[in-house]
Amino acid sequence: MNGKNASLESLAPIDPVRLEVIRNALLAGAEEMNLSIWRTARSTVVRETLDYSTALFDGNGNAVAQSTRIPVHLNSMSTCLEDILTNHIPLSQWNDGDIVMTNDPYCGAQHLPDFVLFKPVFENVDLQSQTETPKNANSAAGKDKSNSQSENRRCVAIAAAIVHHIDVSGGAAGSYFAGATEVFHEGLRIPPIKLFERGEENSAVTAIIRQNSREPVKISGDLQAQIAALTVGAIAVERLVTRYDSDTLMLAMQHILKQSEDAMRDTISDIPDGVYTFKDFVDDDGQDAKDMVIIANVTIKDDHCSVDLSESAEQTPGPVNCTLNMARSGVYCALLSVAEGRAMANSGAYRPIEVICKEGTIVNCTEPAPVANRMATGHRIVTTVLGALASAIPDKIPAAYYGVSYVAALSSPDRVEKDERRVYFEIEVGGWGAYPGGDGADGFSAGFHNLANSPVEMCESIFPVIFTEYGFIPDSGGDGKFRGGLGLAREWQLDEEWGVLSGNFDRFRHPPYGLHGGEPGSKGRFIHTRGDTVTELPSKISGLKLQRGDRVRLETSGGGGWGLAAERDQTLSEKDKRGGYRVMSKRKK
């Protein structure tokens, strides 16, 4: 450890073996929550795509242990909780059995489909008996007792879970409405409220959520899975309090945060001091704005990193805007990637990083700007920060990955109950950028969203679609000493009388960049075929009417290449040709 941390507040010592046991127990608790949601969720976006995250916080609202899920969720949850505690429901008003929730991007959340739930854990709470308490058992005397208990107990931890819900109304199925010009067009907006209070569910809120979804059964089931996971996390914390004591646990959490902070400071110290600048582009907002620039000015000074995004484009009419919380998440993701696993992802790792964003820009939009497709800009923040660092540490930074969450949603009749509508929602990925030591990964989810694919067999059994192609796109990765990973083609045919399609993509105009002489990856494409008529669709669209037999094809971007193509090992080139990765004499750009 370098000497730059000497001014940090020293902590009381703790046995290193005990600290490691507690650290891993907290990680295991977050993973138990993760598995709980996976095993009990109802919608494919949660159960198959795995679009959710879980974490455990200390009693002060600092993220300590996170599951291996989605960085864009996990890096932002602590800021969301901070906003709730500071501006809406202070911790002094939280009680045993409370669950606080929000989905409002202007209250710390990300976009309306993402519900963020928090459950406090007070010391010496009998969680098992609490979960078995009848709903009508909260008499006035019981509530008075609960109040006095909360006043006399410390909050030792907070369990948290964020789930992307299948549909929360708005102008398009899946709540990704490319035509939105304000957040009110995007669906149900829930301010920070108590979904549960002292173990008692606010059934009116649950009813409102169901009534405002095109998939009420699935959203209700996913919400119950999310709630159950919080109890799983709370019980994991309670086990640690019982085994040790609350003072030991809270001290261990402080040490865990300090370890992450020190590791991130060491990571930043290894980067040469200086100011590094890079720019990349978001294609369009689906409406009036095009070629929105994202500019990152990264300043490294000793063990501190400042990322200034203030020169980025003004906020747009369409829903590709990011809140400041989202922008921070992208910056943190880039720096954690540079740390290469040395810094445990938690609030401690964020302390040496400053994020500066001008208000009213695409990276720090103001209410009521629409934000549903905020990932188009969020991915671009990651690639822009990494691009800036490529000139500082060229032997560590890869070329650009595909850089967008390819979100498509289809509304159509149920296969059996024709009067019922269903939402088929999928998120696709592309190729990774090549890196200084090898080729990019083919058709593989990048860390910022870390999603799984939806198996075609499962989709066909549930939704009225028949897949006609799913596989790699030859020649889609950028050429170079090391080639970029290949993008994917995913094509299906509608097997129902009607359907309404929306798509929210990017990288159709600006392909993923190459580095050090490497070529960019391929651009994305979205194609609608009806009979002999083939139509190239824009990257962002809502309300496209389909009929039986129509085919829809998505082609995702390949990753950028790294280094000069002339320096590529001939044996690797021959291997690419044999494997079908390179089949064209001139690669399609």
N, C-alpha and C positions, 0 to 999 in steps of 0.2 A: 504494500500500500504506500502510495507516495505521501509526501508531507503536506499536501494541499488541504487535507481534511482536519488538520490539527485544531482549527477554530470551531469545529462542530461540537455541539454539546455532548459531553461524555455521558455514557449510560452506566447504571449499576451493572456489575459483572453478572454473568450467568454461565453455568456449566455448559461448555460447548456441545457435549453429547446430548444433554437435555434439550438444548436449543435446536439441535438437528432433529431430534425426535418430534418436538412440537412443530417445527417447520413442515416436516413431511406429513404429520397428522393433519395440519390445516390444509395442505394440498390435497390429501386424501379426502378430507371433508368436502372440498370444492368439487372433486371428481365424483364423489357419491351423489352430490346434487345433480351433476351433469348426467350421470347414468339414470337417475330417477326420472328426469324429464324425458330422456330418450326412450325409456321403457313404457312410459304412460301417456305420451302425447298422442293426439289424434290426427293432425294434419300432416301431409307429406313434407311441407316446408320445414317442419320441426323434426319429424321422425326420420325422414330420409335425407333432406338437405342439411339438417343439423344447424339451422339458423337460430341459435340461442347460446347463452353463456351464463355461467354461474361463478360466484366469488364469495369470499369471506372478508369482512372488514373488521378493523379494530373498533373500539367503542367511541373513537373520535371521528370516524368516517373515512379512515385511510384504507384503501384496498391493500390487503396483506397477501392473500393467496387466491389464485385464479385457476380455473379449470383450463384444460387444453382445448379451448374453443375459439372464439372470434376476437382478435385484437381490437377491431374497430368498436366492438361492444365494451370489452374489458377496460380499454384505456380511457373510456369516457365515463364509466359508472361512478368513479369517485367524484368527478366534477358535478355530476347529476345529484349525488347525495349531498354534496356541499351546498348546492343551490337550494335544495329542499330544506336543509337544516338552517340555512341562513335567512332565507326569504319567505318560507312558507310554514313549515311545521318544525319548530325547534325541538331538539332531543328531549328537553324537559317535558314535552307534551306527549312523548311516546310511552306506551305502557306494555306490560306483559301481554302477549297475544296480538299486538298490533301488526298490521301489514300496511305499509304506505306504498302507493303506486302513482305513476304518471306515465304519459306517453308524449307530453308536450315538448317539442323541440326547443321552445323558448322558456322552458323551465328545467333545462339540463338534459332532456332526452334527445333522441336523434331524428327520428321521423315517426309519424303516427302509428304505423304497424308495430313498432317496437314498444312493448309494455315493460317498464322497469319496476320491479317490486323489491321492497326492503323489509326485513323482519328483525327487530332488535332481540338481543339475548342478554337478559339480566342475570347477575350471579344468583345462584341458589334457587333457580326456577325449576320446578318439577315439570319438565316438558311433557312427559308421558301422561301424567294426570291431567295436564292442561288440554291435550288433544282429545281426551276422553270425556271432557266436561260437556254435559248436555247444553244445547243452544239456549234453553230457557233458564239456565242455572245462574245467570248474572243478575241476581237481585240487587236492590239498592245497597244492601249491606255488603254484598260481594264486590260491587264496584268501589265502595269506600275502602274495602280492604286492599283491592288491587291498587288504588291510588296511593295508599300509605306504603305498600310494598315498593312501588316504583320510586317513591320519594327516598326510600331508605336503601336502595340498591343502585349499584353502578351498572351502566351498560358496558359489558365487556366485549361485545362483538355485534356485528350486524350481518345477517345472511342476505345475499342479493342474487337476483336472477333477472335476466332480460331475455324476452322471447319475441321473435318476429311472428306476428299473428297473420293468418292467411288472408284476412280481409277486414278492414275497419270502415267500410263504406267509402264515400268519395266518388269521383267521376269515372273511375275505371275499376274493373275487377282486380282484386289484389291490392287496391289502393295506391297504384302507381299511375296517376293521371298525368300524361304528358302535356295536357292542355291547361293544367292548373296555373293560375296567376297569383294565387294567395293560398295560404295554408288552410283556409276554410274550405277550399275545393277538394282537399285531400282526404277528408274523413273525420271520424269522431276524435275530438280533442279533449283530453282528460287532464285537468290540472292536478298538482300533488294533493291527494286525498287519502283518507284511511279506508282501504278496502275491507279491512278487518279492524275492529276496535275491541281490545280485551278479549280476543277470541271469537267475537261475534261478527259474522259476515254482514256487510252492507249489501243486502240482496237487491236493493234498488239499482246500485251501480252495475251489478252483474246483469240485471235485466236490461239496462240501457245498452250495455256492450253487446249482448245477444241481438237486441233489436236493430242495432246499427251494423250488422255484418251480413254479407251474402252467404256466409257459412256459419250460422249460429251454433250448430252442434259442435263443429270442429273448434271454433274459437272458445267455446265454453270448456271443452275437454282440455285444450291446450292451457287455458288459464288455470284449471284445476291442477294440471301437472306442474305448472310453475309454482303454485301455492304449496303443493306437497313438497317440492324440492327445498323450499325455504325451511320447512320443519326438519327435513333431513340435515340441512346445514346447521341449524340451531342445536340439534341433538349432538352433532359432532363436536361443537364447541363445548356443550355442557359436559361431555365425556372428559374433555381436557381439564375443565374446571374441577371436576370431581377427582380426577387422578392427581392433579397438582393442587393449585388454588388460583383464584382470579388474579392475584398480584403477580404470580409467576407467569401466567399466560400473557398478561398485558405487557410485562417486561420483555418476554420473548418476542412479542409482536413488534415492539420498538426496535429490538435488535435486528429482526428480519428486515424491517424497513431500512435500517442503517446499513446493513450488508448490501442491499440493492443500490442504495445511494452511492456508497463507496465504489461499488463495481462500475456503475455508470460514470462516475467521475474519473475513474481510471481509464475507462474506454475513451472518454472525451480527451483526456490528457495524452493519449497515444496519437491523436490527430494533430498534425502541425497547426500552430496558431495561424489565423488568417481569416479573411472574408472570402467566401466561395459563393458564386451565383450561378443559377441555372434557371431555365424556363421550359415549360411544356404547355400543352394546350388541351382544353376541353373542346370537343368538336362544336357543339351547339347546345341550346337549351330546349330544342324542340319547337321553338317559336321564332323570336326575332333575333336573338343574339347568336353570333357565330365566332369561332376561333377565340374563345375566352382564354387569355393567358394566365398561367399560374407562375409567379416568380418567387423564388426562394433565395434570400440572402442569408447565408449561414455564417455566423461568426463564432469562431473557436478561440477562446481565451483561457488558457490554463485548463481547469477542469470544469469549465462552464460553456454551454452551447446556447446561443441565441439564434432563433430562426424567425426572420422577419418576412412575412408574406404580404405586406401592406401594398406592394406595387401590383398585386394581382387585379384582375378585372373587376369592374363594378358588379354588384349583384344583378341577376338577370330576371326577366319576367317569368321564365319557366323554372321548373322545379329541380335544377341542378345545384342550388345554393347549399352552402354549409354554414351551420352555426359555428361560433368560436370553439365550442366544446368538440365538435366533429373535427375541426382543423387541428386542434391539439392532438387528437387521437391519431391522425395521420402522421404528424411529426414524431410523436412518441414511437409509433410503429417503426418508422425509418431508423431512429436511433437505437432502438432495441435490436433491430436486425444487425446493425453494425457491432453491437455488443457480443453477438454470436453466442448467446446463452450464458455469458458471464453474469449478467444482471437479471435477477429474478423479476419478472414483470409485476410490479406493484407500485404503489404511490411513492415509495422511496426512490425508485428509478427515475421518476419524473422531476424530482427536486432540482437537479442541476440544469434543467432544460427550460428555457424561456421561449414562449411563442408570442409573437407580436403580429396582430392583424388589424388593419384599418376597418373601422365599422362601416357597414354599407357595401362591403365587397363580397365577391362570390365565396370567400373564405371566412367571412364574419357578417352574415346577412342580418338584417333587422326585420322585426315583425311587421307585417304578416307575410313575408316572402315565402313562397312554396319551397319545400325541401325534400320531397319524397325520393327523388333520384339523387340524393346528396352523395352517393357513392361514386358517381361519375367524377366529381371534383375531389372527393376524399382519396381515391386511388391516385389521382394526379398529384396530390400533395405528397404522397409517399414517393412517387417516381421522381418528382422534382427535387425533393430534399436529397434523395440518393444520388441524383444526377449532379447536384452541387458538390457532394462529398467525393464524387468520382475523381475530381481533380486534386483532392487532398490525399486520398488513400486509394489510388488506382488499382492496387493489387487486391482490394477487398470488395469493390462495388460491382455488381452485375449490370448488364444492360437492362433496359426496361422490360418488365413483364407485360402481359396483355392489358392490365391496368383498367379494368372495368368489371362491374358485376352485370352480366348479361341477363337482365330480368325480363321474362315474358310471362304473361298471364292470359288465360283463355276462359271466358265465361260461356257455358253451354249447358244444355239440358242434361240431367242425370241419365245414366244408361237405362235405369229401370223406372224410376219415378219421373216421368216426362214433365210433370208440372213443377219439379224441383230443379233449381239451377245449381251448377257446381263450378268451382273455380280451380282450374289447373294452373298451378304456379310453379315456375322453375327458374333456377339461376344457373347459368352455364359459365365456364371458365375458358382459358386459352393457354398459350405457351409462355413459359418463363424466359427471361432474358438469359443469354449465355453469361458465364462468369469467368474470371481469370484462369480457372482450372478445368473448365469443361463446358459441354453443351447444356443448354437450358432444358428443363423438364418439359415433356410434351403433354399438353392437355391436362394440366394439374393445377389445383386451386392454390393461389398465392396466399401468403400469410395474413394479409390485411383482412380478408373475409373468411378464409379457411373453411370452405364449404365442401360438402360431399355432393356427388351427382345423384339424380333421381333415376333409378334403374328403369329402363324402357319397358321391361316386362311388368313391373309394378304399375307404371303409368297407364299402360294399355289395359290392364285389368280393372282400373278404377275410372279412367276418363275416356271420352269418345275420340281417341287418337290412335292411329296406326303408324308406327315408325317405319320409314323407308330408308333411312341412313343415319348412322351414328359412328363417327370415327375421325381419325386424324386427317388433316388437309396437307397433302404433300407440298413441299416447297414453301410453306407458310412461315417458317422460321427464318430470321435474318441471317444472311451469309456472314462468315467471319472466320477467324482462326478457330473460334468455337461458335457453332451455330445456335441460333435461338430455338427454343422449343416450338413444336407445332401447335397450331390452333385446331379447333374441332369444328366439324360439320354435324349439325343435328337437324334432321328433317322429319316431319310427320305430316300425316294426311288426316283431315277431319272426317270422322265417321259418325256424323250426326247431321240433322237437317240444317242447323244454324250454329254459329258461334260468333263471339265478339272478341277480338284480339287486341292486346296492347303490348308494346315493346319499349324498353328503356335501356339503350345501349350507348356505346361510344367507340372511339378509335375507328370510325368510318372515314374520317378526313385526315387525322394525324396518327400515323402508325407508331407503335412502340419504338423508341429510339435505340440505335446501336451505340456502342462505345469504342473508342480507340481504333476507329477505322471500320468497325463492324457495321453492317447494313441494318436498316430498320426491319421489323417484322411486317407481316402482311396486315392489310386493313380488314376490318370486319365487313360483313354484308348481311342483309336481311331480304329475303326473296319470297314473293307470293306468286304461286302458279295456279291458274284456273284454266283447265283445258290446255290450249296452245298459247295462252297469254301469260307471259312472264313479266312480273313487275318488280323492279328494285325499290324497296321501301326505305324511307329515311331511318335514321338511327333511333328516333324517338317518335312513337305514334300511339294513339289510343283510338278505340272505336272502329277498328277495321272489321267489317262484316264479312264473315266466311260462310260458305255453304258446303254441303257434303261433297267430298272429293277434292276440295282445295288442299294444296300442299303449301307448307310453310317451312322455309329453310333458313337456319341461322348459321353463319360462318364466323367464328371468333378469330381474333388476332393471334398471330404467332409472336414469339418474343424476339427482341433485338439481338443481333450478333455482337460478338466481342472480338476485337482485333481484326487485322487484315485477312481477307479471304485467301490471298496468295500464300499466307503462312500456315494454312490448314494442312494437317498431316494427311497425306494421300490415302493412307489406310482408312482414316475416318471418312473421307469422301466416298471411297468405294463401299464402305459399310453402309452409308446412307443410301446409296443407289440400290444395293441389294435388299435393304429393308423397306424400300419404297418411300423413304423420307425425301429423296430428290429424284424426280422423274421428268422434269421439264428442262429443256436446254436453256430457257430464259425464265427465271422465276417471276411469277405473278406478283406485282407490287400492290 
